[in-house]
Amino acid sequence: MQKIAGYKVVEDDGGGLTLYVFGSDETVIYSYAGYENCQGQLLRDLDALDGEVDIAQWEGCEANPQESWDHWKNHEHGWNVVASGKDGQRTLYPDKMGNAAQSEFGLRLERLKNAPKY
C-alpha cells in the first residue's frame, strides 16, 4: 500500500471538482475529475482518505495525475483549492468555494438559511 501524504480538492471556474492525492514524495499519485456529477461521492472518498485506504484499488484515475495537477498550479486564475487533508485532518476553505463545492460539502443550504431577509 502506497503511503498517502495528503490530498487537495480543486474547484475550477466551470464548477468542476477534482481530487488530487499526494504520495510521501509530494508527487500526485491519484487524481479524479468529475465529482460535481455524482453528489456525495467526493465526501465518501475523503472520509476513506482520512482513514486507512489503499487507493491502488480505486478506479478512474486520470492517465497522468501529476500533469493534471501541474496544469492547475501553472495557472494563477481559474481554480481554487476548496479542501485539503493530511494526517486524518480535513480543512475546508468555504470562502474559496463555488456552487459545486458548497453543495458537495453541505454549505450552500446553510448559507441560504443564514442570508439576510429583505
C-alpha positions as CSV (number, residue, x, y, z in Angstrom):
1,M,0.0,0.0,0.0
2,Q,1.4,3.4,-1.0
3,K,1.8,6.0,1.7
4,I,-0.6,8.9,1.3
5,A,0.8,12.3,2.4
6,G,-2.3,14.3,1.9
7,Y,-4.9,15.5,-0.6
8,K,-6.4,18.6,-2.2
9,V,-9.7,19.2,-3.8
10,V,-9.8,21.8,-6.6
11,E,-12.9,23.5,-8.0
12,D,-12.4,25.1,-11.3
13,D,-14.3,28.1,-12.6
14,G,-16.7,25.8,-14.5
15,G,-17.8,24.1,-11.3
16,G,-15.7,21.0,-11.8
17,L,-14.4,19.2,-8.7
18,T,-11.2,17.3,-8.9
19,L,-9.4,15.3,-6.2
20,Y,-5.6,15.1,-6.1
21,V,-3.9,12.6,-3.7
22,F,-0.2,13.1,-2.9
23,G,2.3,10.5,-2.1
24,S,5.1,10.8,0.5
25,D,7.4,12.4,-2.0
26,E,4.7,15.1,-2.7
27,T,4.0,13.8,-6.2
28,V,0.4,13.2,-7.3
29,I,-0.3,9.5,-7.1
30,Y,-4.1,9.7,-7.9
31,S,-6.5,12.2,-9.4
32,Y,-10.1,12.0,-10.3
33,A,-12.2,14.7,-12.0
34,G,-16.0,14.9,-12.3
35,Y,-17.2,14.7,-8.7
36,E,-19.6,17.5,-9.5
37,N,-21.6,14.9,-11.4
38,C,-22.1,12.4,-8.5
39,Q,-23.2,14.2,-5.4
40,G,-21.8,12.7,-2.2
41,Q,-19.0,10.6,-3.8
42,L,-16.3,13.1,-3.0
43,L,-17.2,13.1,0.7
44,R,-17.2,9.3,0.8
45,D,-13.7,9.3,-0.8
46,L,-12.4,12.0,1.5
47,D,-13.7,10.0,4.5
48,A,-11.8,7.0,3.2
49,L,-8.6,9.0,2.7
50,D,-8.9,10.4,6.2
51,G,-8.8,6.8,7.4
52,E,-6.8,3.8,6.1
53,V,-7.4,3.1,2.4
54,D,-5.5,1.5,-0.5
55,I,-6.1,3.8,-3.4
56,A,-4.4,1.3,-5.8
57,Q,-7.8,-0.4,-5.7
58,W,-9.7,2.8,-6.8
59,E,-10.9,3.2,-10.4
60,G,-11.0,6.2,-12.6
61,C,-7.6,7.7,-12.0
62,E,-6.6,10.2,-14.7
63,A,-3.9,8.9,-17.1
64,N,-1.3,11.4,-15.8
65,P,-2.3,12.8,-12.4
66,Q,0.9,14.8,-11.9
67,E,0.5,16.5,-15.3
68,S,-3.1,17.4,-14.4
69,W,-2.0,19.0,-11.1
70,D,0.9,20.8,-12.7
71,H,-1.6,22.3,-15.2
72,W,-3.6,23.9,-12.4
73,K,-0.5,25.0,-10.5
74,N,0.8,26.9,-13.5
75,H,-2.3,29.0,-13.8
76,E,-2.9,31.8,-11.4
77,H,-6.7,32.1,-12.1
78,G,-9.5,29.7,-12.9
79,W,-9.3,27.3,-9.9
80,N,-9.2,27.2,-6.1
81,V,-8.2,24.6,-3.6
82,V,-11.5,24.2,-1.6
83,A,-10.5,21.4,0.7
84,S,-7.3,19.7,1.9
85,G,-6.3,16.9,4.2
86,K,-3.3,15.5,5.9
87,D,-2.8,13.0,8.8
88,G,-6.6,12.4,9.0
89,Q,-7.4,16.1,9.4
90,R,-9.6,17.8,6.8
91,T,-9.7,21.5,6.2
92,L,-12.4,23.3,4.2
93,Y,-12.0,26.7,2.6
94,P,-15.6,28.0,2.3
95,D,-14.5,31.4,1.1
96,K,-12.9,29.8,-2.0
97,M,-15.9,27.6,-2.8
98,G,-18.2,28.0,-5.8
99,N,-21.7,26.4,-6.0
100,A,-20.4,22.9,-6.7
101,A,-18.2,22.7,-3.7
102,Q,-20.7,24.5,-1.4
103,S,-23.3,21.9,-2.5
104,E,-21.0,18.9,-2.0
105,F,-19.9,20.0,1.4
106,G,-23.4,21.0,2.5
107,L,-22.6,24.7,2.8
108,R,-24.9,26.1,0.2
109,L,-28.1,25.5,2.1
110,E,-26.5,26.7,5.3
111,R,-25.5,30.0,3.6
112,L,-29.0,30.4,2.1
113,K,-30.6,29.8,5.6
114,N,-28.3,32.5,7.1
115,A,-28.8,35.0,4.3
116,P,-30.4,38.3,5.3
117,K,-34.1,38.6,4.6
118,Y,-35.3,41.6,2.5
